[in-house]
Amino acid sequence: MADLEERANVVASDLRRSEEVASVRRRRPGDLADCVRVLGDVHAADRYPADWPDHPASWLTPDGLLAAWVAEADGRIVGHIGLSRSCPGDAAPALWSHRTGGRPELTAVIARFYVAPTARGHHLGARLLTHAVAHARALGLHPVLDVLPTDTAAVALYRHQGWTLLGATAQHWPSGRTVDVHSFAAPRA
């Protein structure tokens, strides 16, 4: 029993420490180089993004970007998330529209979402996601996203946060590949 209590104290201490040393804030223009560096680490570990962009900084700042946030730990950027307007052809907004009867323009797309491999296990992904969802809702938009079904850690996070699977669709990417994606919608506020 004492062993379990000791382990619980260690976990609680780690959580407090991660909240003390980790923060989430709006991304600033000067952050892009560090965001690209972390994206490279994530790509090397997880193959995200599946197709490495020719211009990673531009990829992190797509047309229609409403806002982006970074997670920082010990003064270093260790995570990123973006929130964009829906675009024609986006799978998740179309599926959400079909399911709810709302216009796709009433959605905001969560994208460019990653946490450095060395910073995982401290709930930074959940904290980044919470910021983006809150901002979308403040704008009167419903958060949606697409994810590769092979990204099981991301899918687990969305399910744990109460997101609903809208469906699976084939997306045609600029690289010429066609990939299956799973589309999710945030829980209703």
JOQUI-V98623 format. One record per pair of residues at least 12 apart in sequence whose C-alpha atoms are under 6 Angstrom apart, sorted by the first residue. I is the first residue (numbers start at 1). GAP is how many residues later the second one is. If there is no record, write none. Layout:
# JOQUI-V98623
i = [I/I]
gap = [GAP/GAP]
This chain:
# JOQUI-V98623
i = [18/21/21/22/22/23/23/24/24/25/25/26/26/27/27/27/38/42/64/64/65/65/66/66/67/67/68/68/69/78/78/79/79/79/80/80/81/81/82/82/82/83/83/84/84/85/86/86/92/92/92/106/107/107/107/108/108/108/109/109/109/110/143/144/144/145/145/146/146/146/147/147/148/162/163/163/163/164/164/165/165/166/166/167/167/168/168/169]
gap = [104/52/53/50/51/48/49/46/47/44/45/42/43/41/42/43/78/74/20/21/18/19/17/18/15/16/13/14/12/37/38/35/36/37/33/34/31/32/28/29/30/26/27/24/25/23/22/23/52/53/91/35/34/35/36/33/34/35/34/35/36/35/43/40/41/38/39/35/36/37/34/35/33/25/22/23/24/20/21/18/19/17/18/15/16/13/14/12]
